[in-house]
Amino acid sequence: MDKKYSKKGMVLIGAEVQGSAEDKINEIIDEHKVQFTVTKGIIGPNLSNSIPHMAVFAANGDLVFNGHPNNAEKVIKTALKDVKEEPSTTESSLFAKPKYLINERIWTNTEGKTLKAALISMEGQVGKFRFSNGRTFNYDITKLSADDQSLIKEKSGKESEDEGTEELDDRFQF
């Protein structure tokens, strides 16, 4: 459903509510090639005890569906029927897409390995990157190719500073 309706502005967020370990959640995300954000540790109103379960909210925030995902498509179509194009990405828009320093692209490190991610921000020489499924990680940009480092300098408008680096996530060393 995410691929089918995201162009009309639907934002799908998966909620893990059974207390699964993060590595198990990530395994399932990778196995099923999930492209939408999956959250862990949801706190809020319990809409159901059944799994799988889907809640659909209209653009104005009203709950328009609450039940099994197999029964949601008709409601989603109705909720999106008047939407002709992607919603505005202004700050006030409910469906505003995140603004990145550099949009999702293929990055290459000095060893020639690649991965696809967006650059969210820079802190010193450490970039915060985001995969399309919402997972973020920190990476020392001095380990990127010269072309990628030049692009980051150009887009950020400043040289990276030699400051202390944040803890880097070794799972995403490519």
C-alpha positions, 0 to 999 in steps of 0.5 A: 500500500505504501508504494501504491498510495504514497504519491498521493500523500499517504504516509505509512508508519509501521508500529512494532507493539510486541516488544521485539528486539531491534535486530529482529525488527530490522531482520524483518524490515530487510527481509520484506524490503520495507520502505516505510518507517517502522517505530518501536515502543508505541505509547498511546491509545490501544486501538486493538488487540489483534495483529496485524492491525491498521489505523488510517487517519485522514489528512485532517487527523480524523480516524477513518479506519480501524481494523485488519489491513485487508479491509483498509484499501477502500477507506484509503481510496475514499480518503485520497479520492480528491487528492490530485497530486503530491501534497505541498511540502511546506512546513505546515503540511501534515504530509511534509517530506523531510528536508535533507542536506542531500536527498537519497543517492548512492554513496561510495566509500574509499574502498568502492563499496556503495549504499543508498541513503540521504544525508540529513545533517553534518556535525563536524566530519560526521554525517547523519544519514537516513535509509529510505526505510527510516533508519538513521546512522552516523558515518565519518565522511572522510571515509567517503570518495573524494567526489562525495566529500566535494558534494557534501562541502558544496551542499553544506556550504562549509568545510567539515571541521576536525571536531570530536566525532559522535559514536558511529554505527558499525552496522552501516559501515560499507 
